[in-house]
Amino acid sequence: MTDTTDLSYASASELLDLMRRRALSPTELMRHTLERVRKVDPALGSVVRLDPERALAQAAEATERLARDTPGSGPLTGLPVLVKDGEDAAGFPTGRGTRAFLDAPPAAHDSLHVARLRAAGALVIGKTNLPPMGAGVHTANDAFGTTRNPWNTALSPGGSSGGSAAAVAAGLVALATAGDGGGSTRVPAALCGIVGLKPGRGRIPHGPSRTTHWPHNTVLGCVTRTVRDTALHLDVAAGHDPADPYSLPAPGVSYRQAVEAALSRPPRLRVRVLRTFGVADPRPPQFAALEEAADALRAQGHQVVDDDAVLPGAADFPLTLQLRQKVLARARLTSVLDTFDARPESFEPWFADALEQGRTVTVEELARYWEHRARLDRWAAGLFDGHDLLLTPTVPCPAWPAEGPDIAAAIHDRTIPIAYTSVFNDTGHPALSLPAGLADGLPRAVHLVAPHHREDLLLAAAALLERSTEVRHPAL
């Protein structure tokens, strides 16, 4: 094993290269990973399920495969990964971030997403925390408690993929799965100083599931520490599956190759910088990160244009978000209806109230919601007229307190955290949060958005911008 590589903060690509060269075995990496979780995670609460014995057995099998140079070893062979507890991973209960499913039996099958990671050789070691069914930007529940930010454990990592983001930022694993219905991958990535990709709608298939994700704004993805690792994940995870009829065909390109090609021969991009959408008021550190990113792109020779387009219905944005949450509550209620009707008291009280709101959605409200979505589609299409990419803040504020008498007030006192992210869940565009240095010891981030089906362009641009950012890790 190399003496010069910090295994805790090495990228997935670096770890895989070490294992392919037999400078590190999967068993050695797994032992390091499990010890890191044991040592660091009690202060964070990011990992909610762990099976060390099974993880070590899987690592031993991977070690033997690599030692024998077994044909067909996948691109992720030997890499420990964590799975957000809203997705099924065979052998682990799926708690969905709520006490209502705390005693759920182990899943019999993987989700399509997790199955693809395993088929590529990844070793699923456990599950990460989330708010109840991903309903929120703050990761806490009555089953597993509150997850904390590795940069400052008095603060939140955001949500809903807060457990995954905290685990990657803290050096527990190099890659964890995530999901994004309004910013749930990008917001915690921003607050934890890592890379968070929301692929375009349908790029990674959902399911198998007994109900369809009918609002079509929730997208599966990952959090990592580098753009290359994010591209590696997408190469493995993307592509159509019949179980999800809305999933896209295989992209026909390698995202890793797109990143490498851009780094060796950078394209010239036309970038539109958007600051507020008419609904957000970014704090000075977040605003400064945006300006520095725009300047870095200009210095690389890209055409950068300032144009702060205003969201349709910006004056009513808070009311529109309330309507959006009500419609999404109906979708969540549909997926757990039998459990909720049988024992509503088993859910967290505030979440039970939110689910109950899903019953009250009227036809008129659904019509208003879908009309708003149509206006957003037209608005977003216009933003890319003559431009390759959009650049915005990811979040308008730094992390908020992890605990307190009124977390909701503490969060929204810092403006609406999903002001920049939720719109692109509704339109379906691929978007990515990229670390942009620190301010007052906390991560800053910027947000890149690409046209439909152009994750290759998005990742290439993110890799170019990543080169100008100093990599920092929390001291743990």
C-alpha distance (Angstrom), angle and dihedral (degrees) to the residues before:
residue distance angle dihedral
M1 . . .
T2 3.80 . .
D3 3.79 117.0 .
T4 3.79 94.3 -154.3
T5 3.82 101.3 59.5
D6 3.79 120.4 87.8
L7 3.79 98.9 -141.1
S8 3.80 92.0 -163.3
Y9 3.80 93.9 61.4
A10 3.79 101.9 24.7
S11 3.77 113.6 120.9
A12 3.78 120.8 -110.2
S13 3.80 88.5 -110.9
E14 3.81 91.2 54.2
L15 3.80 92.9 47.7
L16 3.79 92.3 48.6
D17 3.79 90.9 49.3
L18 3.81 90.9 51.4
M19 3.80 90.3 51.4
R20 3.80 93.9 46.3
R21 3.83 89.1 52.3
R22 3.82 89.4 46.3
A23 3.79 90.7 -122.8
L24 3.81 85.8 123.4
S25 3.78 129.8 23.4
P26 3.80 125.0 -141.9
T27 3.80 87.9 -119.2
E28 3.81 92.2 55.0
L29 3.80 90.7 47.7
M30 3.80 92.1 47.1
R31 3.79 92.7 51.3
H32 3.79 89.7 50.3
T33 3.81 90.9 47.8
L34 3.79 95.2 49.7
E35 3.80 91.3 47.3
R36 3.80 90.0 49.4
V37 3.81 90.8 51.9
R38 3.80 90.9 47.6
K39 3.79 92.5 49.8
V40 3.80 103.4 38.8
D41 3.79 109.8 25.1
P42 3.82 100.1 68.0
A43 3.82 87.8 73.0
L44 3.82 92.0 47.7
G45 3.81 108.3 36.7
S46 3.79 92.7 -148.0
V47 3.84 99.5 132.3
V48 3.80 115.3 63.8
R49 3.82 100.9 171.1
L50 3.79 127.4 31.2
D51 3.82 132.5 170.4
P52 3.83 106.5 -170.3
E53 3.80 95.2 172.5
R54 3.78 93.4 53.2
A55 3.82 91.0 42.8
L56 3.80 91.9 54.7
A57 3.80 91.7 47.1
Q58 3.82 90.8 51.9
A59 3.81 90.2 47.3
A60 3.80 90.7 52.3
E61 3.81 89.9 53.4
A62 3.81 90.8 48.7
T63 3.79 90.5 48.6
E64 3.79 90.4 54.0
R65 3.82 92.3 47.6
L66 3.79 92.2 52.2
A67 3.81 92.7 43.8
R68 3.79 90.1 53.9
D69 3.82 91.1 41.3
T70 3.79 87.2 -127.6
P71 3.82 111.7 -158.3
G72 3.76 114.0 -113.6
S73 3.80 97.4 32.3
G74 3.78 104.3 156.8
P75 3.81 128.9 -122.8
L76 3.82 91.8 -102.9
T77 3.81 97.5 45.9
G78 3.78 110.9 153.4
L79 3.82 97.0 4.9
P80 3.85 114.3 135.6
V81 3.81 112.3 -136.6
L82 3.78 136.0 178.1
V83 3.81 124.2 -140.3
K84 3.79 125.3 -143.6
D85 3.80 107.6 -112.5
G86 3.80 92.3 -120.6
E87 3.81 90.1 72.3
D88 3.79 127.5 70.2
A89 3.80 117.8 -110.5
A90 3.80 113.5 178.0
G91 3.78 112.4 -110.1
F92 3.80 95.3 22.7
P93 3.82 126.6 87.9
T94 3.80 114.2 -115.3
G95 3.79 103.8 -130.1
R96 3.84 96.9 176.7
G97 3.79 88.7 -150.1
T98 3.79 95.6 -75.3
R99 3.78 136.5 102.2
A100 3.82 88.1 -127.8
F101 3.82 89.0 78.2
L102 3.79 98.8 32.4
D103 3.82 90.7 114.6
A104 3.80 96.4 41.5
P105 3.81 114.3 140.4
P106 3.81 118.9 -110.4
A107 3.79 112.9 -78.9
A108 3.78 112.7 -101.3
H109 3.80 94.1 -150.1
D110 3.79 140.3 26.2
S111 3.76 122.8 -111.8
L112 3.80 112.6 -106.9
H113 3.80 88.9 -102.9
V114 3.80 95.4 51.1
A115 3.80 91.6 42.9
R116 3.81 89.6 58.2
L117 3.79 91.5 51.2
R118 3.79 91.3 50.2
A119 3.79 91.6 46.5
A120 3.81 87.5 55.3
G121 3.80 89.5 54.8
A122 3.81 102.1 -97.9
L123 3.81 116.3 149.9
V124 3.81 112.3 -135.1
I125 3.81 105.9 -147.9
G126 3.82 101.9 172.0
K127 3.79 151.3 -41.7
T128 3.82 133.4 -78.4
N129 3.78 132.0 -136.9
L130 3.81 127.7 -99.8
P131 3.81 137.6 165.6
P132 3.81 115.8 -91.6
M133 3.80 106.3 -55.0
G134 3.79 89.3 -23.5
A135 3.81 92.2 -66.4
G136 3.78 101.4 150.4
V137 3.79 150.0 19.6
H138 3.82 93.0 -106.1
T139 3.82 119.4 76.9
A140 3.80 109.4 -137.4
N141 3.81 136.7 111.6
D142 3.80 141.5 162.2
A143 3.80 92.9 -105.8
F144 3.80 102.2 58.1
G145 3.79 105.1 4.3
T146 3.79 129.8 -133.7
T147 3.80 127.4 -19.7
R148 3.80 116.9 -143.0
N149 3.77 135.1 -148.7
P150 3.84 115.1 -105.4
W151 3.81 91.2 -141.7
N152 3.80 91.4 58.4
T153 3.79 119.6 -0.8
A154 3.81 91.3 -153.9
L155 3.80 86.7 68.1
S156 3.81 135.3 69.1
P157 3.81 124.5 -108.6
G158 3.80 87.8 -144.4
G159 3.76 122.9 -124.8
S160 2.81 173.7 26.8
S161 3.82 89.3 -60.3
G162 3.80 89.6 35.4
G163 3.79 94.8 127.8
S164 3.80 92.7 53.1
A165 3.80 93.0 45.0
A166 3.80 93.7 48.3
A167 3.81 91.3 48.4
V168 3.81 94.1 51.7
A169 3.81 94.1 42.5
A170 3.81 90.4 49.7
G171 3.80 93.1 52.9
L172 3.80 96.9 -111.9
V173 3.81 93.2 126.4
A174 3.79 134.1 -5.7
L175 3.81 94.6 -131.2
A176 3.79 135.2 28.3
T177 3.78 131.2 171.4
A178 3.78 121.0 -109.3
G179 3.78 140.7 177.1
D180 3.79 131.2 -145.5
G181 3.80 127.2 -156.5
G182 3.80 98.4 153.9
G183 3.77 105.2 -7.7
S184 3.80 99.7 -40.8
T185 3.81 93.4 138.5
R186 3.80 99.9 32.1
V187 3.82 99.5 44.2
P188 3.84 95.6 55.3
A189 3.81 90.3 40.6
A190 3.80 88.3 55.3
L191 3.80 94.6 46.8
C192 3.82 91.9 46.7
G193 3.81 98.3 43.4
I194 3.82 99.9 -116.1
V195 3.81 138.8 111.4
G196 3.80 117.7 -83.4
L197 3.81 122.4 -176.8
K198 3.77 126.3 -164.4
P199 3.81 102.6 -169.2
G200 3.75 120.0 -150.5
R201 3.78 119.3 -80.3
G202 3.81 110.3 -71.9
R203 3.80 96.9 8.6
I204 3.83 92.5 117.8
P205 3.81 114.3 33.9
H206 3.80 122.3 -120.5
G207 3.75 125.5 -141.0
P208 2.84 156.9 -30.2
S209 3.79 84.7 -127.6
R210 3.76 136.8 152.6
T211 3.81 90.9 -130.1
T212 3.79 131.1 44.3
H213 3.81 119.3 -116.8
W214 3.77 86.6 -119.4
P215 3.82 102.4 177.9
H216 3.84 85.5 58.3
N217 3.78 95.0 -150.1
T218 3.83 100.0 108.2
V219 3.79 114.3 91.2
L220 3.80 130.3 -176.2
G221 3.79 120.3 -130.5
C222 3.77 144.2 129.1
V223 3.78 145.6 -102.3
T224 3.80 121.2 -130.7
R225 3.80 139.6 156.4
T226 3.83 97.0 -113.2
V227 3.79 139.1 38.3
R228 3.81 90.4 -126.5
D229 3.80 90.2 59.0
T230 3.78 90.5 48.9
A231 3.80 90.0 52.7
L232 3.81 89.8 48.4
H233 3.80 90.6 54.3
L234 3.79 92.8 48.7
D235 3.79 92.2 50.2
V236 3.80 87.3 58.2
A237 3.80 99.5 39.4
A238 3.82 105.4 39.5
G239 3.78 125.4 95.0
H240 3.79 142.7 76.7
D241 3.79 124.5 -66.5
P242 3.82 122.9 -173.6
A243 3.81 90.1 -132.4
D244 3.81 87.2 68.6
P245 3.81 107.5 45.2
Y246 3.81 90.4 -174.0
S247 3.81 94.3 57.9
L248 3.79 118.8 112.8
P249 3.81 125.9 -115.4
A250 3.78 119.0 -100.0
P251 3.79 106.4 -69.5
G252 3.80 96.3 -123.6
V253 3.81 91.6 -135.0
S254 3.78 135.2 84.1
Y255 3.78 110.3 -121.0
R256 3.80 90.7 -157.6
Q257 3.79 89.9 54.6
A258 3.80 90.3 48.0
V259 3.80 89.5 55.3
E260 3.81 93.6 47.2
A261 3.80 92.0 46.5
A262 3.80 91.3 51.6
L263 3.80 92.3 49.2
S264 3.80 92.7 50.2
R265 3.80 95.9 40.7
P266 3.83 110.1 16.6
P267 3.80 116.3 -149.8
R268 3.79 120.8 -133.8
L269 3.79 108.3 -111.5
R270 3.79 134.9 -164.1
V271 3.80 107.5 -140.1
R272 3.79 127.1 -170.4
V273 3.82 115.0 -153.9
L274 3.82 116.0 -148.9
R275 3.80 118.9 -174.1
T276 3.80 112.2 179.7
F277 3.84 112.0 -2.5
G278 3.81 82.3 -141.3
V279 3.83 89.8 -79.9
A280 3.83 107.8 69.1
D281 3.79 134.6 68.0
P282 3.80 107.3 -160.9
R283 3.79 117.8 -151.7
P284 3.83 116.4 -117.1
P285 3.86 95.7 -98.7
Q286 3.80 92.0 51.8
F287 3.80 91.6 44.9
A288 3.82 90.5 49.3
A289 3.81 91.1 51.1
L290 3.80 89.5 54.7
E291 3.80 92.5 49.8
E292 3.80 92.4 48.0
A293 3.81 91.5 49.9
A294 3.80 91.1 49.6
D295 3.81 90.2 49.8
A296 3.82 91.1 48.7
L297 3.80 90.5 53.5
R298 3.80 91.1 48.5
A299 3.81 89.8 50.4
Q300 3.80 88.7 54.4
G301 3.80 89.8 56.4
H302 3.79 100.0 -101.9
Q303 3.78 122.3 141.3
V304 3.82 106.8 -113.2
V305 3.80 120.1 -172.3
D306 3.81 127.6 -172.6
D307 3.79 112.4 -138.8
D308 3.78 119.0 147.0
A309 3.78 101.6 -159.1
V310 3.80 115.2 -167.8
L311 3.79 122.6 -126.4
P312 3.80 116.9 -112.3
G313 3.80 107.6 -96.3
A314 3.80 92.1 11.5
A315 3.80 91.9 158.7
D316 3.81 89.8 61.1
F317 3.81 96.6 39.4
P318 3.84 96.8 123.2
L319 3.81 90.7 50.9
T320 3.80 90.8 46.8
L321 3.81 90.0 52.8
Q322 3.81 89.9 51.0
L323 3.80 89.9 53.0
R324 3.80 90.1 47.0
Q325 3.80 91.5 52.4
K326 3.79 90.9 49.1
V327 3.80 92.0 53.0
L328 3.80 91.1 47.1
A329 3.81 89.1 49.6
R330 3.79 87.2 58.4
A331 3.81 90.0 53.6
R332 3.82 91.4 49.1
L333 3.80 91.5 47.0
T334 3.80 90.5 52.3
S335 3.80 91.3 56.4
V336 3.84 94.8 51.7
L337 3.79 100.9 27.1
D338 3.81 97.5 126.0
T339 3.82 92.7 49.3
F340 3.80 93.0 44.6
D341 3.80 93.7 48.8
A342 3.81 91.5 47.3
R343 3.81 98.2 47.0
P344 3.81 115.3 2.7
E345 3.82 89.3 163.0
S346 3.81 90.0 68.5
F347 3.79 91.3 70.2
E348 3.81 122.8 79.4
P349 3.84 105.9 -85.7
W350 3.79 95.5 -120.3
F351 3.80 90.9 47.1
A352 3.81 92.5 47.5
D353 3.81 87.5 54.7
A354 3.80 90.0 50.4
L355 3.81 92.0 50.0
E356 3.79 90.2 48.7
Q357 3.80 88.0 56.2
G358 3.78 87.0 62.4
R359 3.81 89.5 68.3
T360 3.79 91.3 59.2
V361 3.81 98.7 58.4
T362 3.80 108.4 125.7
V363 3.78 130.2 -151.6
E364 3.79 88.4 -111.6
E365 3.81 91.1 54.7
L366 3.78 91.6 49.0
A367 3.79 89.3 50.8
R368 3.82 91.7 51.3
Y369 3.78 91.0 48.0
W370 3.80 95.4 51.4
E371 3.81 91.5 43.3
H372 3.79 88.2 54.8
R373 3.81 90.3 49.1
A374 3.82 89.7 52.8
R375 3.81 91.0 51.7
L376 3.80 90.3 49.9
D377 3.81 90.7 51.4
R378 3.79 91.7 54.6
W379 3.82 92.3 43.9
A380 3.80 94.0 49.9
A381 3.80 92.5 47.0
G382 3.80 88.4 56.8
L383 3.79 91.8 53.0
F384 3.81 90.7 64.5
D385 3.80 93.8 50.0
G386 3.80 100.4 120.2
H387 3.82 93.7 -6.2
D388 3.80 133.5 94.9
L389 3.80 99.3 -161.0
L390 3.78 143.9 13.1
L391 3.80 122.7 -136.0
T392 3.83 121.0 -160.5
P393 3.79 137.8 145.3
T394 3.81 112.0 -83.2
V395 3.78 93.6 -141.4
P396 3.81 129.1 6.8
C397 3.80 94.1 -136.7
P398 3.81 144.3 32.6
A399 3.80 123.0 -103.9
W400 3.80 119.4 -57.3
P401 3.83 128.5 -139.7
A402 3.80 115.9 -64.2
E403 3.79 92.6 -141.2
G404 3.77 138.7 17.1
P405 3.79 144.6 120.1
D406 3.80 94.1 -76.6
I407 3.78 114.0 19.0
A408 3.82 92.8 168.9
A409 3.79 91.1 59.3
A410 3.80 91.3 45.9
I411 3.80 90.7 52.8
H412 3.78 98.0 46.4
D413 3.77 92.8 41.8
R414 3.81 83.2 71.6
T415 3.82 92.2 56.0
I416 3.80 124.8 -96.3
P417 3.84 106.9 -43.2
I418 3.82 94.6 -153.9
A419 3.80 95.9 47.7
Y420 3.83 92.5 114.2
T421 3.78 100.3 32.0
S422 3.81 109.9 43.4
V423 3.80 95.4 63.7
F424 3.81 91.3 64.6
N425 3.79 91.9 51.3
D426 3.78 86.8 57.0
T427 3.81 93.4 46.9
G428 3.81 94.7 39.2
H429 3.81 97.9 -130.1
P430 3.82 119.4 150.6
A431 3.81 112.2 -107.5
L432 3.79 137.2 175.2
S433 3.80 137.6 -162.3
L434 3.80 114.1 -141.6
P435 3.81 127.1 -168.6
A436 3.81 113.3 -109.1
G437 3.78 105.5 -174.4
L438 3.79 130.9 -87.9
A439 3.79 137.6 -63.7
D440 3.79 120.7 -169.0
G441 3.79 88.7 -10.3
L442 3.81 94.7 -56.1
P443 3.81 129.4 106.4
R444 3.78 123.4 -100.1
A445 3.79 124.4 -160.7
V446 3.76 145.1 -172.7
H447 3.78 129.8 -146.6
L448 3.81 126.2 -133.0
V449 3.80 122.6 -165.7
A450 3.82 125.9 -169.3
P451 3.82 134.4 -166.7
H452 3.79 118.8 -87.7
H453 3.82 114.7 -64.5
R454 3.84 93.2 6.7
E455 3.78 102.8 115.3
D456 3.80 85.8 134.1
L457 3.80 91.3 62.4
L458 3.80 91.7 42.4
L459 3.80 93.8 53.2
A460 3.79 92.9 43.2
A461 3.82 91.7 53.0
A462 3.81 91.6 45.1
A463 3.81 90.3 52.5
L464 3.81 90.8 52.0
L465 3.80 91.4 50.7
E466 3.81 92.1 43.0
R467 3.82 89.2 63.1
S468 3.81 90.4 67.0
T469 3.81 95.4 51.4
E470 3.78 124.2 86.9
V471 3.81 111.7 -126.8
R472 3.81 113.6 -125.5
H473 3.81 132.2 176.2
P474 3.80 131.3 -164.3
A475 3.79 114.9 -99.9
L476 3.81 103.0 -111.3
